[in-house]
Amino acid sequence: MKTPQDIILKPIITERSMENLTTGKYTFKVSKDANKIEIAKAVEALFKGVKVAKVNTINVKGKLKRMGRSEGYTADWKKAVITLAEGSKTIEFFDGMI
């Protein structure tokens, strides 16, 4: 059994994700094997009073990195964009960043 902390790894704080906060969309880095239903339940469990309306997931490929002659790829990861329901509370963690 995965706990919500195992599914939601960390928030993604970029210019685009901060612009989406005004429309009720929050962006998180999630576990690669988590599905949309597990992600929605984890967000509702971690942040009390929040109702998830929609979950969009994106698989992000690793980038090519070089250090001198050697090169390799960074790890692949999964991103989730959470859309909250109309009457839902906001996530307090992001309130100070708007």
Backbone as a printed PyTorch tensor [residue, N CA C, xyz], in Angstrom:
tensor([[[  0.8430,  -1.1890,   0.0000],
         [  0.0000,   0.0000,   0.0000],
         [  0.8850,   1.2480,   0.0000]],

        [[  0.6540,   2.1230,  -0.9540],
         [  1.4300,   3.3580,  -1.0420],
         [  0.7490,   4.4460,  -0.2090]],

        [[  1.5620,   5.1960,   0.5100],
         [  1.0230,   6.3230,   1.2670],
         [  0.9800,   7.5440,   0.3540]],

        [[  0.2050,   8.5670,   0.7130],
         [  0.1690,   9.7810,  -0.1170],
         [  1.5310,  10.4450,  -0.2860]],

        [[  2.3990,  10.3230,   0.7170],
         [  3.7410,  10.9010,   0.6200],
         [  4.6010,  10.1460,  -0.3910]],

        [[  4.3030,   8.8590,  -0.6330],
         [  5.0280,   8.0940,  -1.6400],
         [  4.5760,   8.4440,  -3.0490]],

        [[  3.3620,   8.9510,  -3.2010],
         [  2.8050,   9.2780,  -4.5190],
         [  3.1610,  10.7070,  -4.9180]],

        [[  2.8750,  11.6800,  -4.0490],
         [  3.1930,  13.0890,  -4.3130],
         [  4.6020,  13.3410,  -3.7860]],

        [[  5.5690,  13.5430,  -4.6850],
         [  6.9600,  13.6660,  -4.2620],
         [  7.3440,  15.0950,  -3.8950]],

        [[  7.0160,  16.0690,  -4.7770],
         [  7.3380,  17.4630,  -4.4630],
         [  6.5610,  18.3720,  -5.4020]],

        [[  6.3460,  19.6310,  -4.9970],
         [  5.6830,  20.5870,  -5.8970],
         [  6.6750,  21.0960,  -6.9420]],

        [[  6.1410,  21.4640,  -8.0950],
         [  6.9560,  22.0490,  -9.1530],
         [  6.6880,  23.5440,  -9.1750]],

        [[  7.7420,  24.3270,  -8.9730],
         [  7.5950,  25.7790,  -8.8770],
         [  8.3400,  26.4010, -10.0450]],

        [[  7.6040,  26.7190, -11.1020],
         [  8.1570,  27.3760, -12.2860],
         [  7.2510,  28.5520, -12.6260]],

        [[  7.6580,  29.3500, -13.6000],
         [  6.8330,  30.4880, -13.9980],
         [  5.4850,  30.0240, -14.5310]],

        [[  5.4850,  28.9790, -15.3480],
         [  4.2280,  28.5000, -15.9260],
         [  3.3060,  27.9190, -14.8490]],

        [[  3.8650,  27.1770, -13.8990],
         [  3.0160,  26.6050, -12.8600],
         [  2.4620,  27.6920, -11.9370]],

        [[  3.2020,  28.7670, -11.7310],
         [  2.7000,  29.8710, -10.9100],
         [  1.5830,  30.6340, -11.6270]],

        [[  1.6570,  30.7320, -12.9560],
         [  0.5750,  31.3650, -13.7120],
         [ -0.7080,  30.5400, -13.6400]],

        [[ -0.5790,  29.2140, -13.5800],
         [ -1.7480,  28.3410, -13.5350],
         [ -2.4420,  28.3500, -12.1790]],

        [[ -1.8080,  28.8820, -11.1480],
         [ -2.4290,  28.9160,  -9.8280],
         [ -3.6920,  29.7580,  -9.8150]],

        [[ -3.7520,  30.7860, -10.6390],
         [ -4.9280,  31.6600, -10.6620],
         [ -6.1610,  30.9300, -11.2100]],

        [[ -5.9550,  29.8940, -12.0260],
         [ -7.0780,  29.1280, -12.5630],
         [ -7.3500,  27.8610, -11.7580]],

        [[ -6.6460,  27.6660, -10.6370],
         [ -6.8870,  26.5150,  -9.7780],
         [ -6.1470,  25.2680, -10.2090]],

        [[ -5.0210,  25.4200, -10.9220],
         [ -4.2320,  24.2760, -11.3630],
         [ -2.9090,  24.2600, -10.6090]],

        [[ -2.5950,  23.1050, -10.0060],
         [ -1.3800,  22.9320,  -9.2140],
         [ -0.5400,  21.8210,  -9.8330]],

        [[  0.7750,  21.9870,  -9.8460],
         [  1.6740,  21.0540, -10.5090],
         [  2.5660,  20.3660,  -9.4830]],

        [[  2.6640,  19.0310,  -9.5850],
         [  3.4630,  18.2370,  -8.6660],
         [  4.2960,  17.2120,  -9.4280]],

        [[  5.4480,  16.8650,  -8.8700],
         [  6.2120,  15.7100,  -9.3300],
         [  5.6610,  14.5070,  -8.5760]],

        [[  5.2970,  13.4540,  -9.3190],
         [  4.6590,  12.2930,  -8.7050],
         [  5.4470,  11.0310,  -9.0190]],

        [[  5.0980,   9.9680,  -8.3570],
         [  5.7320,   8.6790,  -8.5790],
         [  5.4240,   8.1830,  -9.9930]],

        [[  6.4000,   7.5290, -10.6220],
         [  6.2230,   7.0970, -12.0110],
         [  5.1450,   6.0340, -12.1670]],

        [[  4.9060,   5.2310, -11.1390],
         [  3.9250,   4.1520, -11.2580],
         [  2.5490,   4.5200, -10.7030]],

        [[  2.3350,   5.7800, -10.3370],
         [  1.0430,   6.2160,  -9.8140],
         [  0.0940,   6.5410, -10.9640]],

        [[ -1.1850,   6.1620, -10.8020],
         [ -2.1800,   6.5060, -11.8170],
         [ -2.9880,   7.7210, -11.3610]],

        [[ -3.9010,   8.1820, -12.2150],
         [ -4.6290,   9.4200, -11.9410],
         [ -5.5270,   9.3070, -10.7130]],

        [[ -6.1330,   8.1550, -10.4930],
         [ -7.0140,   7.9710,  -9.3410],
         [ -6.2110,   8.0260,  -8.0480]],

        [[ -5.0520,   7.3650,  -8.0220],
         [ -4.1990,   7.4010,  -6.8350],
         [ -3.6910,   8.8090,  -6.5590]],

        [[ -3.3560,   9.5380,  -7.6110],
         [ -2.8610,  10.9130,  -7.4450],
         [ -3.9560,  11.8020,  -6.8570]],

        [[ -5.1780,  11.6800,  -7.3610],
         [ -6.2880,  12.4960,  -6.8560],
         [ -6.5610,  12.1930,  -5.3880]],

        [[ -6.5670,  10.9290,  -5.0060],
         [ -6.8080,  10.5600,  -3.6050],
         [ -5.6760,  11.0330,  -2.7040]],

        [[ -4.4380,  10.9910,  -3.2010],
         [ -3.2920,  11.4380,  -2.4040],
         [ -3.3460,  12.9350,  -2.1500]],

        [[ -3.7340,  13.7300,  -3.1560],
         [ -3.8370,  15.1850,  -2.9750],
         [ -4.9410,  15.5120,  -1.9750]],

        [[ -6.0750,  14.8200,  -2.0720],
         [ -7.1710,  15.0750,  -1.1360],
         [ -6.8130,  14.6450,   0.2830]],

        [[ -5.9570,  13.6210,   0.4270],
         [ -5.5460,  13.1740,   1.7560],
         [ -4.4920,  14.1020,   2.3610]],

        [[ -3.5650,  14.5980,   1.5450],
         [ -2.4960,  15.4570,   2.0640],
         [ -2.9830,  16.8520,   2.4170]],

        [[ -3.8620,  17.4110,   1.6050],
         [ -4.3430,  18.7760,   1.7930],
         [ -5.8280,  18.7180,   2.1420]],

        [[ -6.1470,  18.9600,   3.3970],
         [ -7.5200,  18.8310,   3.8850],
         [ -8.4250,  19.9070,   3.2870]],

        [[ -9.6440,  19.5270,   2.9490],
         [-10.6270,  20.4570,   2.4050],
         [-10.4900,  20.7050,   0.9120]],

        [[ -9.6370,  19.9540,   0.2300],
         [ -9.3980,  20.1450,  -1.2020],
         [-10.1540,  19.0660,  -1.9760]],

        [[-10.8760,  19.4600,  -3.0130],
         [-11.5730,  18.5270,  -3.8950],
         [-10.9560,  18.6020,  -5.2780]],

        [[-10.5200,  17.4650,  -5.7980],
         [ -9.8740,  17.4040,  -7.1050],
         [-10.9380,  17.1800,  -8.1720]],

        [[-10.9250,  18.0250,  -9.2000],
         [-11.8590,  17.8840, -10.3120],
         [-11.2390,  17.0710, -11.4440]],

        [[ -9.9450,  17.2950, -11.7230],
         [ -9.3090,  16.6530, -12.8700],
         [ -7.8180,  16.5010, -12.6110]],

        [[ -7.2390,  15.4240, -13.1700],
         [ -5.8000,  15.1750, -13.0640],
         [ -5.2660,  14.9190, -14.4720]],

        [[ -4.2530,  15.6830, -14.8700],
         [ -3.5480,  15.4500, -16.1290],
         [ -2.1230,  15.0310, -15.7860]],

        [[ -1.6430,  13.9660, -16.4300],
         [ -0.2900,  13.4930, -16.1600],
         [  0.5630,  13.5840, -17.4160]],

        [[  1.8510,  13.8350, -17.2170],
         [  2.8140,  13.9630, -18.3030],
         [  4.0550,  13.1700, -17.9190]],

        [[  4.5170,  12.2850, -18.8060],
         [  5.7880,  11.5960, -18.6060],
         [  6.8810,  12.4530, -19.2140]],

        [[  7.8500,  12.8710, -18.3880],
         [  8.9210,  13.7640, -18.8170],
         [ 10.1770,  12.9290, -19.0580]],

        [[ 10.7230,  13.0330, -20.2610],
         [ 11.9430,  12.3010, -20.5970],
         [ 13.1570,  12.9990, -19.9960]],

        [[ 14.1930,  12.2350, -19.6800],
         [ 15.4230,  12.7870, -19.1380],
         [ 16.1980,  13.5490, -20.2060]],

        [[ 16.9490,  14.5550, -19.7800],
         [ 17.7390,  15.3660, -20.7060],
         [ 19.1600,  14.8310, -20.8020]],

        [[ 19.7820,  15.0580, -21.9490],
         [ 21.1750,  14.6840, -22.1580],
         [ 22.0760,  15.6910, -21.4420]],

        [[ 22.9600,  15.2060, -20.5990],
         [ 23.8990,  16.0580, -19.8610],
         [ 25.3130,  15.5800, -20.1410]],

        [[ 26.2540,  16.5300, -20.2160],
         [ 27.6560,  16.1990, -20.4650],
         [ 28.5330,  16.7660, -19.3660]],

        [[ 29.5320,  15.9870, -18.9940],
         [ 30.5690,  16.4280, -18.0620],
         [ 31.9040,  16.0660, -18.7100]],

        [[ 32.4830,  16.9980, -19.4580],
         [ 33.7130,  16.7040, -20.1740],
         [ 33.4530,  15.7540, -21.3320]],

        [[ 34.1620,  14.6220, -21.3360],
         [ 33.9720,  13.6520, -22.4090],
         [ 32.8100,  12.7020, -22.1610]],

        [[ 32.4380,  12.5290, -20.9080],
         [ 31.3680,  11.5820, -20.5970],
         [ 30.0160,  12.2800, -20.7050]],

        [[ 29.0310,  11.5080, -21.0990],
         [ 27.6840,  12.0500, -21.2060],
         [ 26.6880,  11.0000, -20.7430]],

        [[ 25.5330,  11.4620, -20.3550],
         [ 24.4770,  10.5700, -19.8940],
         [ 23.1700,  11.3250, -19.8340]],

        [[ 22.1410,  10.6350, -19.3930],
         [ 20.8150,  11.2200, -19.3120],
         [ 20.3800,  11.3570, -17.8600]],

        [[ 19.6380,  12.4150, -17.5550],
         [ 19.0140,  12.5330, -16.2510],
         [ 17.8370,  11.5630, -16.2110]],

        [[ 17.3150,  11.3070, -15.0370],
         [ 16.2630,  10.3150, -14.8690],
         [ 14.9460,  10.8050, -15.4700]],

        [[ 14.1570,   9.8680, -16.0150],
         [ 12.8000,  10.1720, -16.4520],
         [ 11.9320,  10.3550, -15.2090]],

        [[ 10.8870,  11.1860, -15.3140],
         [  9.9930,  11.4110, -14.1840],
         [  8.5960,  11.7330, -14.6770]],

        [[  7.6480,  11.7970, -13.7490],
         [  6.2490,  12.0190, -14.0900],
         [  5.7480,  13.2790, -13.4000]],

        [[  4.9910,  14.0780, -14.1500],
         [  4.4410,  15.3380, -13.6610],
         [  2.9250,  15.2340, -13.6910]],

        [[  2.2620,  15.7980, -12.6750],
         [  0.8030,  15.8010, -12.6230],
         [  0.3120,  17.2330, -12.4350]],

        [[ -0.6650,  17.6260, -13.2560],
         [ -1.3150,  18.9280, -13.1150],
         [ -2.6970,  18.6650, -12.5370]],

        [[ -2.9260,  19.1730, -11.3310],
         [ -4.1620,  18.9350, -10.5890],
         [ -5.0630,  20.1430, -10.7490]],

        [[ -6.2970,  19.9300, -11.2120],
         [ -7.2920,  20.9880, -11.2960],
         [ -8.2800,  20.7910, -10.1550]],

        [[ -8.4710,  21.8280,  -9.3550],
         [ -9.3780,  21.7410,  -8.2190],
         [-10.8070,  22.0670,  -8.6340]],

        [[-11.7690,  21.5460,  -7.8810],
         [-13.1820,  21.8110,  -8.1390],
         [-13.5020,  23.2660,  -7.7950]],

        [[-14.6320,  23.7460,  -8.2920],
         [-15.0110,  25.1580,  -8.1400],
         [-15.1080,  25.6030,  -6.6790]],

        [[-15.8040,  24.8630,  -5.8300],
         [-16.0000,  25.2830,  -4.4550],
         [-14.9140,  24.8180,  -3.5100]],

        [[-13.8340,  24.3180,  -4.0290],
         [-12.7810,  23.7340,  -3.2100],
         [-11.9050,  24.7980,  -2.5700]],

        [[-11.2950,  24.4130,  -1.4480],
         [-10.3090,  25.2620,  -0.7870],
         [ -9.0270,  25.2620,  -1.6010]],

        [[ -8.2100,  26.2880,  -1.4610],
         [ -6.9120,  26.3220,  -2.1490],
         [ -5.8840,  25.5750,  -1.3050]],

        [[ -4.7610,  25.2480,  -1.9080],
         [ -3.6680,  24.5950,  -1.1940],
         [ -2.8150,  25.6830,  -0.5520]],

        [[ -2.6860,  25.6400,   0.7760],
         [ -2.0550,  26.7170,   1.5340],
         [ -0.5860,  26.8880,   1.1820]],

        [[  0.0840,  25.8130,   0.7950],
         [  1.5090,  25.8780,   0.4940],
         [  1.7880,  26.8810,  -0.6250]],

        [[  0.8990,  26.9640,  -1.6170],
         [  1.1160,  27.8170,  -2.7650],
         [  0.5820,  29.2420,  -2.5610]],

        [[ -0.1830,  29.4930,  -1.4910],
         [ -0.8220,  30.8070,  -1.3180],
         [  0.1820,  31.9400,  -1.1890]],

        [[  1.3030,  31.7350,  -0.5430],
         [  2.2920,  32.7830,  -0.3540],
         [  3.1270,  33.0760,  -1.5990]],

        [[  2.9810,  32.2650,  -2.6420],
         [  3.8150,  32.4060,  -3.8190],
         [  3.1560,  33.1710,  -4.9520]],

        [[  1.9040,  33.4700,  -4.8220],
         [  1.1780,  34.1650,  -5.9060],
         [  1.5460,  35.6200,  -5.9080]]])
